[in-house]
Amino acid sequence: MIRKATAADFPAIQSIIARFPDTLIQVHLPEPEEFFVAEEEGTVIACCALEVYSKRLAEVRSLAVLPEHQGKGIATALVARCLEEAKALNVYEVLTITGATSLFEKQGFGAFNKEKFALIQILG
């Protein structure tokens, strides 16, 4: 189940992100209400945030899925939920900075100015 995160989910979100120190370099985390979480049997198993900067630009970030739940389409579902939220908010462009380019390319993101890791999707 994918749902909006609450403040009560934030410790679980922090714990999940902390499990990936080499790939998720987080100086600051988005606010709890900017996250979506995947839940299984009442336990948060994955997270992803949509940080909206303006009507023009938002970022999909802080995507993490616990290792034992990877490969089940959870990351794809979380990114899709973030894109749905961006569309509902009439955001024009959504970007991500990632090493998992194929995951985001499958969701319609593409390289911007031949940048290797910065991907962008224009929603409008």
C-alpha positions, 0 to 999 in steps of 0.5 A: 500500500502506498500512502502519504506519510505522517509525522509518525512515519518519520522515524521509520523513513529516517531509519530506511534512508540511513541504511543506504549511506553510500547511495543516499547522501542526505544533508537535509531530508524533506518534511514528513508531509512531502513523503509517500511510504509503502507499507506492508502489514502495518510496517513502513518498508519504503519511502520517496519524497516529492519536494515542490520548489515552485509551480515550475519545478519539483524533485523526486528524492529520498527514494529507498526500499528495504533490501528484502522488498526490492525487485517488487515494483515498489520503487516504481509505484512510489515514483508514480505516486510522486508524479501523480501528486506533481500533476495534481499540483500543476507542477510543470517539471519534475527532476531527480538526481539519481544513480538509478537512471533506468528506473526513472527512464522507465517512468518517462524521465530523460537526460537534460543537456546530456547530464548523466545523472540529472533526469527531468520529466516535463509534465505540461 
